[in-house]
Amino acid sequence: MSNIQTITQPITTEMQQFDQLFADSLTHSDGLLGSALEHIRKRQGKRMRPMLILLTAKNYGRVNEETIYAAVGLELLHTASLVHDDVVDESSERRGQASVNATYNNKVAVLVGDYLLSTALLSVARTRNNTIVEELSELGRTLASGEILQLSNISRLDISEDIYYKVIQQKTAALFAACCTIGALSAGASDEEIEAARQFGIHLGIIFQIKDDIFDYYPSFDIGKPSGNDMAEGKLTLPVIYAVNQSDDASIRELAMKVKNHQVSSEEIARLVDYTISHGGIEYARQRMMDFRSKALRYIDERVRRDDIRQALTAYLDYVIDRKK
């Protein structure tokens, strides 16, 4: 049985309910809006975040209507943030397909993102659970502040691993933490259980982002992401941060600062990528993933009661670490 099959086995029926409601949310009769939503619906991934919400809810009780509406709301919010991110980053692709802004234009993309955000709020309002509504609303604010922090970090003179983790906490980790929190809330978990679930989500999100960052150091043929793309956008991620901070070579730090200042050539990016790989940056990032994996496994061992949910969450963790794109 594959990791994905193990992950979905305890929540097959619930995922079908989610898929139907989510598809309905991405359907509109208007020509241009309907076309853009159809474009987004066709490129949807494996639904990893909704799976996490449903599994967490089932760990603490059962999946109910609150859980499904909350999962749809969070996935719509996440989708909206990706549409807006592609505009900010001037990205032409998302998951190997043309982005909304590339297919239509920036105006359409921003408005479609706004529509998705409003639909997300409508969905989460249907949970009739004010705490879940507040959680999702706070997530939206956190994701936006994380993007702004990342932009402001580009102009900083230091190259800091602490700032790297702070950005992750407000972006990917916040998203996974919200999944676990909302799932636990919908099932009526205690405050202690909710906080434990939130911490598991944070660790899972950090692992997910580090893995994403590692992808950027390898050719795009197998992974759907161009090598050095983060650097081309002015971003220094964990592998290169480690390699630069361990280096006594002033020219390497100068290259890193040129990345942050958007003054770096493709040849210089290639040199910095090669330096990072040959000076332990990837190995260091992988070790950090394993450190956070140990913390995540501790939660599964101590807090997950059902065998099928324990197997599903372990498979989820393994999938995040072992995935190829």
Stockholm file with secondary structure:
# STOCKHOLM 1.0

chainA/1-325         MSNIQTITQPITTEMQQFDQLFADSLTHSDGLLGSALEHIRKRQGKRMRPMLILLTAKNYGRVNEETIYAAVGLELLHTASLVHDDVVDESSERRGQASVNATYNNKVAVLVGDYLLSTALLSVARTRNNTIVEELSELGRTLASGEILQLSNISRLDISEDIYYKVIQQKTAALFAACCTIGALSAGASDEEIEAARQFGIHLGIIFQIKDDIFDYYPSFDIGKPSGNDMAEGKLTLPVIYAVNQSDDASIRELAMKVKNHQVSSEEIARLVDYTISHGGIEYARQRMMDFRSKALRYIDERVRRDDIRQALTAYLDYVIDRKK
#=GR chainA/1-325 SS CCHHHHHHGGGHHHHHHHHHHHHHHTCCSSHHHHHHHHHHHHTCCCCHHHHHHHHHHHHHSCCCHHHHHHHHHHHHHHHHHHHHHHHHHTCSEETTEECHHHHSCHHHHHHHHHHHHHHHHHHHHTTCCHHHHHHHHHHHHHHHHHHHHHHHHHTCSSCCHHHHHHHHHHTHHHHHHHHHHHHHHHTTCCHHHHHHHHHHHHHHHHHHHHHHHHHTTSCSTTTSSCTTHHHHTTCCCHHHHHHHHTCCCHHHHHHHHHHHTTCCCHHHHHHHHHHHHHTTHHHHHHHHHHHHHHHHHHHHHHHCCSHHHHHHHHHHHHHHHHCCC
#=GC SS_cons         CCHHHHHHGGGHHHHHHHHHHHHHHTCCSSHHHHHHHHHHHHTCCCCHHHHHHHHHHHHHSCCCHHHHHHHHHHHHHHHHHHHHHHHHHTCSEETTEECHHHHSCHHHHHHHHHHHHHHHHHHHHTTCCHHHHHHHHHHHHHHHHHHHHHHHHHTCSSCCHHHHHHHHHHTHHHHHHHHHHHHHHHTTCCHHHHHHHHHHHHHHHHHHHHHHHHHTTSCSTTTSSCTTHHHHTTCCCHHHHHHHHTCCCHHHHHHHHHHHTTCCCHHHHHHHHHHHHHTTHHHHHHHHHHHHHHHHHHHHHHHCCSHHHHHHHHHHHHHHHHCCC
//
